Amino acid sequence: MEPNAELTATQKLLDRIVSSPQHLVALETSNAGEILAQMRTLAMRGGPSVHAWDPESGIASLRERGLNVPGSKRLTDALRYILQSLHFGVYLFVDFAGSIKPADTLLLRRISRLQTANERKLVFVGRNIEMPEELEGMYDPMSVRTEQSHQLRLRDGRWVQ
């Protein structure tokens, strides 16, 4: 897939995330690193405020390299920051497997019930995402498929996928 087509697909994915009725999204993908890189490109081109969390650096802006939220390396601290934030933002959680503790589940439940004009979207990105059962019905499950996987091609005089 060419770079502009990838960015268009990523923009559509970002639009789906932002328009989701839920604040929590579980995004199934086999290539989380690629999604993160494309989201960074969109953010740098003037898109919405997109951040990524990982246990080594905490919450970091994808638009401005080196701009990290101090004290957000632990998932609990990152969720508290997001809960108290007054700004719209999309937060991508990639390396979160095993990080969600019972206290985090309580914070995620609070975030899922937020009723504010400045929505925050928490997107858990990975392969075979397992969210805590206490969050059942509070998150929007999504998946990423490449255009090539469902694009029709002509083979031996027939259209196939």
MARLUM-901471 format. One record per residue (C-alpha): residue number from 1; x, y, z; residue in three letters. Coordinates in pm, 1 decimal. Layout:
BEGIN
SITE    k         x         y         z    r
SITE  NUM         X         Y         Z  ALA
...
% end
This chain:
BEGIN
SITE    k         x         y         z    r
SITE    1       0.0       0.0       0.0  MET
SITE    2     139.7     342.5     -89.0  GLU
SITE    3     205.9     598.1     191.0  PRO
SITE    4     -82.5     834.2     101.1  ASN
SITE    5    -328.0     542.6      94.5  ALA
SITE    6    -198.8     431.2     436.8  GLU
SITE    7    -249.1     781.5     578.3  LEU
SITE    8    -599.1     799.3     430.6  THR
SITE    9    -683.9     465.8     592.5  ALA
SITE   10    -535.2     586.1     921.8  THR
SITE   11    -734.2     910.8     899.2  GLN
SITE   12   -1052.3     706.5     852.6  LYS
SITE   13    -955.7     493.4    1152.0  LEU
SITE   14    -893.2     804.5    1361.7  LEU
SITE   15   -1232.0     943.1    1253.4  ASP
SITE   16   -1395.4     615.2    1363.7  ARG
SITE   17   -1223.1     640.1    1701.5  ILE
SITE   18   -1319.9    1004.6    1755.6  VAL
SITE   19   -1681.7     944.3    1651.5  SER
SITE   20   -1719.3     636.7    1874.6  SER
SITE   21   -1989.7     678.5    2139.0  PRO
SITE   22   -1754.0     515.9    2393.1  GLN
SITE   23   -1452.3     679.9    2558.5  HIS
SITE   24   -1267.5     345.9    2561.9  LEU
SITE   25   -1171.6     162.6    2243.2  VAL
SITE   26   -1006.2    -178.8    2204.0  ALA
SITE   27    -830.5    -170.0    1865.7  LEU
SITE   28    -725.9    -513.9    1737.1  GLU
SITE   29    -432.4    -500.4    1496.4  THR
SITE   30    -139.3    -720.3    1408.3  SER
SITE   31      89.7    -419.2    1358.2  ASN
SITE   32      59.0    -173.1    1646.6  ALA
SITE   33     393.4      -9.0    1562.4  GLY
SITE   34     273.3      84.0    1214.4  GLU
SITE   35     -52.1     230.5    1351.4  ILE
SITE   36     148.4     436.9    1601.2  LEU
SITE   37     383.1     566.2    1328.7  ALA
SITE   38      93.3     664.1    1102.0  GLN
SITE   39     -91.2     835.1    1390.0  MET
SITE   40     228.8    1030.3    1461.6  ARG
SITE   41     239.5    1147.1    1098.8  THR
SITE   42    -125.4    1256.6    1114.9  LEU
SITE   43     -70.0    1440.6    1444.0  ALA
SITE   44     236.0    1620.3    1304.8  MET
SITE   45      36.2    1732.5    1001.5  ARG
SITE   46    -202.3    1921.8    1225.0  GLY
SITE   47    -454.0    1656.1    1319.4  GLY
SITE   48    -611.4    1620.3    1660.1  PRO
SITE   49    -410.6    1592.5    1979.7  SER
SITE   50    -281.8    1233.9    1987.4  VAL
SITE   51     -68.6    1091.3    2267.4  HIS
SITE   52      88.0     751.8    2327.4  ALA
SITE   53     161.0     578.0    2656.5  TRP
SITE   54     427.3     324.1    2729.9  ASP
SITE   55     580.1     212.3    3060.5  PRO
SITE   56     925.3     358.6    2982.7  GLU
SITE   57     828.2     716.6    2899.2  SER
SITE   58     468.6     755.1    3018.2  GLY
SITE   59     232.2     975.5    2816.8  ILE
SITE   60     406.7    1144.5    2523.9  ALA
SITE   61     272.6    1376.7    2257.4  SER
SITE   62     292.0    1233.5    1907.2  LEU
SITE   63     293.3    1584.7    1760.9  ARG
SITE   64     593.5    1715.3    1953.3  GLU
SITE   65     880.3    1475.6    2019.8  ARG
SITE   66    1020.8    1489.6    2370.3  GLY
SITE   67     705.5    1635.6    2525.0  LEU
SITE   68     618.9    1385.5    2798.9  ASN
SITE   69     380.0    1418.0    3091.8  VAL
SITE   70     590.1    1396.1    3408.6  PRO
SITE   71     490.3    1121.3    3651.6  GLY
SITE   72     282.9     920.4    3402.3  SER
SITE   73     496.1     606.5    3362.7  LYS
SITE   74     265.3     396.4    3579.6  ARG
SITE   75     -66.7     320.2    3411.4  LEU
SITE   76    -259.4     432.8    3720.6  THR
SITE   77     -90.8     774.6    3713.8  ASP
SITE   78    -151.8     809.5    3338.8  ALA
SITE   79    -522.7     730.3    3382.3  LEU
SITE   80    -552.5     983.0    3666.9  ARG
SITE   81    -391.1    1248.3    3446.5  TYR
SITE   82    -633.7    1173.1    3161.2  ILE
SITE   83    -930.8    1175.7    3399.1  LEU
SITE   84    -834.2    1521.2    3530.7  GLN
SITE   85    -740.7    1668.1    3192.4  SER
SITE   86    -967.9    1937.0    3054.9  LEU
SITE   87    -854.4    1894.7    2694.9  HIS
SITE   88    -967.6    1671.9    2410.6  PHE
SITE   89    -720.4    1401.3    2328.2  GLY
SITE   90    -674.1    1056.0    2183.3  VAL
SITE   91    -450.3     840.8    2402.9  TYR
SITE   92    -297.1     526.2    2253.5  LEU
SITE   93    -193.1     248.0    2491.6  PHE
SITE   94      28.0      -4.7    2312.7  VAL
SITE   95     240.1    -189.5    2572.0  ASP
SITE   96     -31.3    -226.6    2833.5  PHE
SITE   97     -61.9    -607.0    2858.3  ALA
SITE   98     -48.8    -701.9    3225.0  GLY
SITE   99     -56.3    -337.3    3334.6  SER
SITE  100    -429.3    -308.4    3405.9  ILE
SITE  101    -479.5    -359.4    3780.9  LYS
SITE  102    -811.3    -348.9    3973.8  PRO
SITE  103    -750.7      17.5    4067.6  ALA
SITE  104    -699.7      94.8    3698.0  ASP
SITE  105   -1029.2     -74.7    3615.1  THR
SITE  106   -1205.7     165.5    3852.9  LEU
SITE  107   -1041.6     464.2    3682.1  LEU
SITE  108   -1133.2     327.4    3338.2  LEU
SITE  109   -1495.8     289.8    3451.2  ARG
SITE  110   -1495.1     655.7    3562.7  ARG
SITE  111   -1343.2     766.9    3232.6  ILE
SITE  112   -1599.8     564.5    3037.5  SER
SITE  113   -1882.6     754.7    3212.3  ARG
SITE  114   -1743.1    1106.0    3159.8  LEU
SITE  115   -2002.7    1355.7    3042.6  GLN
SITE  116   -1794.1    1650.9    2921.3  THR
SITE  117   -1767.7    1854.9    2605.0  ALA
SITE  118   -1394.2    1778.0    2580.5  ASN
SITE  119   -1399.1    1404.9    2520.7  GLU
SITE  120   -1098.0    1188.7    2580.8  ARG
SITE  121   -1057.0     867.0    2384.6  LYS
SITE  122    -843.4     589.2    2530.5  LEU
SITE  123    -742.2     339.4    2265.2  VAL
SITE  124    -588.8       8.5    2369.9  PHE
SITE  125    -394.4    -114.2    2065.6  VAL
SITE  126    -267.6    -466.2    2010.4  GLY
SITE  127    -329.1    -820.7    1903.3  ARG
SITE  128    -588.7   -1028.0    2094.1  ASN
SITE  129    -681.5    -754.3    2340.4  ILE
SITE  130    -839.1    -878.4    2659.8  GLU
SITE  131   -1011.6    -606.4    2856.8  MET
SITE  132   -1121.3    -673.0    3217.5  PRO
SITE  133   -1471.1    -818.1    3232.8  GLU
SITE  134   -1576.2    -531.1    3463.4  GLU
SITE  135   -1550.8    -307.3    3155.1  LEU
SITE  136   -1783.6    -521.3    2942.7  GLU
SITE  137   -2011.2    -292.8    2739.2  GLY
SITE  138   -1805.6      16.7    2829.3  MET
SITE  139   -1563.5      -0.9    2537.3  TYR
SITE  140   -1595.0      -8.4    2161.5  ASP
SITE  141   -1417.6    -305.7    2000.6  PRO
SITE  142   -1262.2    -217.5    1663.0  MET
SITE  143   -1026.8    -393.3    1428.2  SER
SITE  144    -785.2    -282.2    1159.6  VAL
SITE  145    -772.0    -466.4     832.0  ARG
SITE  146    -547.5    -359.8     551.8  THR
SITE  147    -705.5    -255.8     225.2  GLU
SITE  148    -525.0    -542.4      53.5  GLN
SITE  149    -695.2    -803.5     269.7  SER
SITE  150   -1042.8    -723.8     140.2  HIS
SITE  151    -971.8    -560.2    -195.3  GLN
SITE  152   -1117.6    -750.2    -492.4  LEU
SITE  153    -877.3    -870.6    -762.5  ARG
SITE  154    -939.0   -1027.5   -1100.5  LEU
SITE  155    -793.5   -1379.0   -1114.2  ARG
SITE  156    -860.8   -1624.7   -1400.3  ASP
SITE  157   -1158.0   -1418.5   -1515.5  GLY
SITE  158   -1322.8   -1410.7   -1168.9  ARG
SITE  159   -1327.4   -1150.7    -894.0  TRP
SITE  160   -1171.8   -1283.6    -574.7  VAL
SITE  161   -1064.2   -1137.7    -242.8  GLN
% end
